[in-house]
């Protein structure tokens, strides 16, 4: 009963904060942390100390899965090197850098335990950064990098934490064992995540009951997480891989109703779980301070807070130092991509004159053309959404800590970790300070740098162009409507015209917006619906082809798919209506 009351109060606080945060112009996670600290000091509020297993094993998998299914694989692929640099290499550098700093300042702390704390505070949580960025219209490429970093860096940090904790217990830190552990964790996690994603997508594609489909959808992150952890690999990375695969495969494997249901369900789950964790961060601060006061003979509260602030400063400095070479590398990579694309175009022009007498030659030519199209469109997106020094500054200042820092800090073993209470408080200070200071000032920094986000007018023009492209492809099915729907009699021309006009009206409406800134008998309505569904199916195939070619930004493709889903849902008869 008491737990239920706390849950209701927690949801009420989360919803209220989320509502008012939009009016205040401050990201909800920042306000929730402050509100949590305030509530923890109210009279009668009990101590809050959540077991780390609840967060690492219970909350983190669905949080990461909800984020992964909404990340376009095409955008993730285009920015894979940048995401890897930030989420793997920088996390390792940060963990060792801050670990050595704490090792030199705390004489009783062994190196492995210090690196373990470094791993805890090294992975940024991109929830607050992306929520601020979306509200202020941050460029899509920056948001993709932040989201991708937030998805993958948790796995890097937790694998490194596990190795460092084991080394702290044994007193021996072996670099080779750590490297082997990391690669084993990654390879197994990717394999299990792909298998979990493939199997669950296949099963869900065969279900016609939305309730059963939703039930399996909620279980997917745990289906990927549990066996991976049992094998000693990275469960969180397996969840991310399963989420990316499911999100990418949903366009072809699931019905429109299933996709719409998935979006609503997982947005709700993500909203509640993410914000609950940030509220818990604030609520636990009082308990952590009291634990440190009890151990004040080892390391007093003031010194612990100072160490937390020093560690925060070190994290910020390391991230800024890393971002300079990264931005320069992106510029050099763009120049190299231009040269490579030009060479590929010249090769295609040369071999286009070569006769293709054999079938394998024609297939090889088609693959080469598709590869060139993808490279060309990738290059266009890189030019349009270039990350310059201003974007590098925003990425540098977006290193807020959160969910993993909260849970991983409390997983430090009591027996082999000196200063355990103080180390946990240091991790929480890093999380709170980065959330409040960096997250609170990020909007002002974005405005100061004058970063321009999405061009709404250009997006509307691209959406209208894409709708034209898929509409013309869809209307080709009307050349032989009787064959499409299996009709034995000639279809009424008025019905065909209604179907045709629906496509034209939808595309024309998009252009206007850009310019403005149960019977078994084949009734006319049933025939219209069947033909219109056939048109929508053909349009969806063309849309998927555009996605495979990378011809449009992912946000434009998502808007077009949402429109097709909405229309298919309107046209598709309810379950059991045949």
Secondary structure in CASP SS format (residue, H / E / C, confidence):
PFRMAT SS
TARGET T0000
AUTHOR 0000-0000-0000
METHOD secondary structure of the structure
MODEL  1
X C 1.00
X H 1.00
X H 1.00
X H 1.00
X H 1.00
X H 1.00
X H 1.00
X H 1.00
X H 1.00
X H 1.00
X H 1.00
X H 1.00
X H 1.00
X H 1.00
X H 1.00
X H 1.00
X H 1.00
X H 1.00
X H 1.00
X H 1.00
X H 1.00
X H 1.00
X H 1.00
X H 1.00
X C 1.00
X C 1.00
X C 1.00
X H 1.00
X H 1.00
X H 1.00
X H 1.00
X H 1.00
X H 1.00
X H 1.00
X H 1.00
X H 1.00
X H 1.00
X H 1.00
X H 1.00
X H 1.00
X C 1.00
X C 1.00
X C 1.00
X C 1.00
X C 1.00
X C 1.00
X C 1.00
X C 1.00
X C 1.00
X C 1.00
X C 1.00
X H 1.00
X H 1.00
X H 1.00
X H 1.00
X H 1.00
X H 1.00
X H 1.00
X H 1.00
X H 1.00
X H 1.00
X H 1.00
X H 1.00
X H 1.00
X H 1.00
X H 1.00
X H 1.00
X H 1.00
X C 1.00
X C 1.00
X C 1.00
X C 1.00
X H 1.00
X H 1.00
X H 1.00
X H 1.00
X H 1.00
X H 1.00
X C 1.00
X H 1.00
X H 1.00
X H 1.00
X H 1.00
X H 1.00
X H 1.00
X H 1.00
X H 1.00
X H 1.00
X H 1.00
X H 1.00
X H 1.00
X H 1.00
X H 1.00
X H 1.00
X H 1.00
X H 1.00
X H 1.00
X H 1.00
X H 1.00
X H 1.00
X H 1.00
X H 1.00
X H 1.00
X H 1.00
X H 1.00
X C 1.00
X C 1.00
X C 1.00
X C 1.00
X C 1.00
X H 1.00
X H 1.00
X H 1.00
X H 1.00
X H 1.00
X H 1.00
X H 1.00
X H 1.00
X H 1.00
X H 1.00
X H 1.00
X H 1.00
X C 1.00
X C 1.00
X C 1.00
X C 1.00
X H 1.00
X H 1.00
X H 1.00
X H 1.00
X H 1.00
X H 1.00
X H 1.00
X H 1.00
X H 1.00
X H 1.00
X C 1.00
X C 1.00
X C 1.00
X H 1.00
X H 1.00
X H 1.00
X H 1.00
X H 1.00
X H 1.00
X H 1.00
X H 1.00
X H 1.00
X H 1.00
X H 1.00
X H 1.00
X H 1.00
X H 1.00
X H 1.00
X H 1.00
X H 1.00
X H 1.00
X H 1.00
X H 1.00
X H 1.00
X H 1.00
X H 1.00
X H 1.00
X H 1.00
X H 1.00
X H 1.00
X H 1.00
X H 1.00
X H 1.00
X H 1.00
X C 1.00
X C 1.00
X C 1.00
X C 1.00
X H 1.00
X H 1.00
X H 1.00
X H 1.00
X H 1.00
X H 1.00
X H 1.00
X H 1.00
X H 1.00
X H 1.00
X H 1.00
X H 1.00
X H 1.00
X H 1.00
X H 1.00
X H 1.00
X H 1.00
X H 1.00
X H 1.00
X H 1.00
X H 1.00
X H 1.00
X H 1.00
X H 1.00
X H 1.00
X H 1.00
X H 1.00
X H 1.00
X H 1.00
X H 1.00
X H 1.00
X C 1.00
X C 1.00
X C 1.00
X C 1.00
X H 1.00
X H 1.00
X H 1.00
X H 1.00
X H 1.00
X H 1.00
X H 1.00
X H 1.00
X H 1.00
X H 1.00
X H 1.00
X H 1.00
X H 1.00
X H 1.00
X H 1.00
X H 1.00
X H 1.00
X H 1.00
X H 1.00
X H 1.00
X H 1.00
X C 1.00
X C 1.00
X C 1.00
X C 1.00
X H 1.00
X H 1.00
X H 1.00
X H 1.00
X H 1.00
X H 1.00
X H 1.00
X H 1.00
X H 1.00
X H 1.00
X H 1.00
X H 1.00
X H 1.00
X H 1.00
X H 1.00
X H 1.00
X H 1.00
X H 1.00
X H 1.00
X C 1.00
X C 1.00
X H 1.00
X H 1.00
X H 1.00
X H 1.00
X H 1.00
X H 1.00
X H 1.00
X H 1.00
X H 1.00
X H 1.00
X H 1.00
X H 1.00
X H 1.00
X H 1.00
X H 1.00
X H 1.00
X H 1.00
X H 1.00
X H 1.00
X H 1.00
X H 1.00
X H 1.00
X H 1.00
X H 1.00
X H 1.00
X H 1.00
X H 1.00
X H 1.00
X H 1.00
X H 1.00
X H 1.00
X H 1.00
X H 1.00
X H 1.00
X H 1.00
X H 1.00
X H 1.00
X H 1.00
X H 1.00
X C 1.00
X C 1.00
X C 1.00
X C 1.00
X C 1.00
X C 1.00
X H 1.00
X H 1.00
X H 1.00
X H 1.00
X H 1.00
X H 1.00
X H 1.00
X H 1.00
X H 1.00
X H 1.00
X H 1.00
X H 1.00
X H 1.00
X H 1.00
X H 1.00
X H 1.00
X H 1.00
X H 1.00
X H 1.00
X H 1.00
X H 1.00
X H 1.00
X H 1.00
X H 1.00
X H 1.00
X H 1.00
X H 1.00
X H 1.00
X H 1.00
X H 1.00
X H 1.00
X H 1.00
X H 1.00
X H 1.00
X H 1.00
X H 1.00
X H 1.00
X H 1.00
X H 1.00
X H 1.00
X H 1.00
X H 1.00
X H 1.00
X H 1.00
X H 1.00
X H 1.00
X H 1.00
X H 1.00
X H 1.00
X H 1.00
X H 1.00
X C 1.00
X C 1.00
X C 1.00
X C 1.00
X C 1.00
X C 1.00
X C 1.00
X H 1.00
X H 1.00
X H 1.00
X H 1.00
X H 1.00
X H 1.00
X H 1.00
X H 1.00
X H 1.00
X H 1.00
X H 1.00
X H 1.00
X H 1.00
X H 1.00
X H 1.00
X H 1.00
X H 1.00
X H 1.00
X H 1.00
X H 1.00
X H 1.00
X H 1.00
X H 1.00
X H 1.00
X H 1.00
X H 1.00
X C 1.00
X C 1.00
X C 1.00
X C 1.00
X H 1.00
X H 1.00
X H 1.00
X H 1.00
X H 1.00
X H 1.00
X H 1.00
X H 1.00
X C 1.00
X C 1.00
X C 1.00
X C 1.00
X C 1.00
X C 1.00
X H 1.00
X H 1.00
X H 1.00
X H 1.00
X H 1.00
X H 1.00
X H 1.00
X C 1.00
X C 1.00
X C 1.00
X C 1.00
X C 1.00
X C 1.00
X C 1.00
X C 1.00
X C 1.00
X C 1.00
X H 1.00
X H 1.00
X H 1.00
X H 1.00
X H 1.00
X H 1.00
X H 1.00
X H 1.00
X H 1.00
X H 1.00
X H 1.00
X H 1.00
X H 1.00
X H 1.00
X H 1.00
X H 1.00
X H 1.00
X H 1.00
X H 1.00
X H 1.00
X H 1.00
X H 1.00
X H 1.00
X H 1.00
X H 1.00
X H 1.00
X H 1.00
X H 1.00
X H 1.00
X H 1.00
X C 1.00
X C 1.00
X C 1.00
X C 1.00
X C 1.00
X C 1.00
X H 1.00
X H 1.00
X H 1.00
X H 1.00
X H 1.00
X H 1.00
X H 1.00
X H 1.00
X H 1.00
X H 1.00
X H 1.00
X H 1.00
X H 1.00
X H 1.00
X H 1.00
X H 1.00
X H 1.00
X H 1.00
X H 1.00
X H 1.00
X H 1.00
X H 1.00
X H 1.00
X H 1.00
X H 1.00
X H 1.00
X H 1.00
X H 1.00
X H 1.00
X H 1.00
X C 1.00
X C 1.00
X C 1.00
X C 1.00
X C 1.00
X C 1.00
X C 1.00
X H 1.00
X H 1.00
X H 1.00
X H 1.00
X H 1.00
X H 1.00
X H 1.00
X H 1.00
X H 1.00
X H 1.00
X H 1.00
X H 1.00
X H 1.00
X H 1.00
X H 1.00
X H 1.00
X H 1.00
X H 1.00
X H 1.00
X H 1.00
X H 1.00
X H 1.00
X H 1.00
X C 1.00
X C 1.00
X C 1.00
X C 1.00
X C 1.00
X C 1.00
X C 1.00
X C 1.00
X H 1.00
X H 1.00
X H 1.00
X H 1.00
X H 1.00
X H 1.00
X H 1.00
X H 1.00
X H 1.00
X H 1.00
X H 1.00
X H 1.00
X H 1.00
X H 1.00
X H 1.00
X H 1.00
X H 1.00
X H 1.00
X H 1.00
X H 1.00
X H 1.00
X H 1.00
X H 1.00
X H 1.00
X H 1.00
X H 1.00
X C 1.00
X C 1.00
X C 1.00
X C 1.00
X H 1.00
X H 1.00
X H 1.00
X H 1.00
X H 1.00
X H 1.00
X H 1.00
X H 1.00
X H 1.00
X H 1.00
X H 1.00
X H 1.00
X H 1.00
X H 1.00
X H 1.00
X H 1.00
X H 1.00
X H 1.00
X C 1.00
X C 1.00
X C 1.00
X C 1.00
X C 1.00
X C 1.00
X C 1.00
END
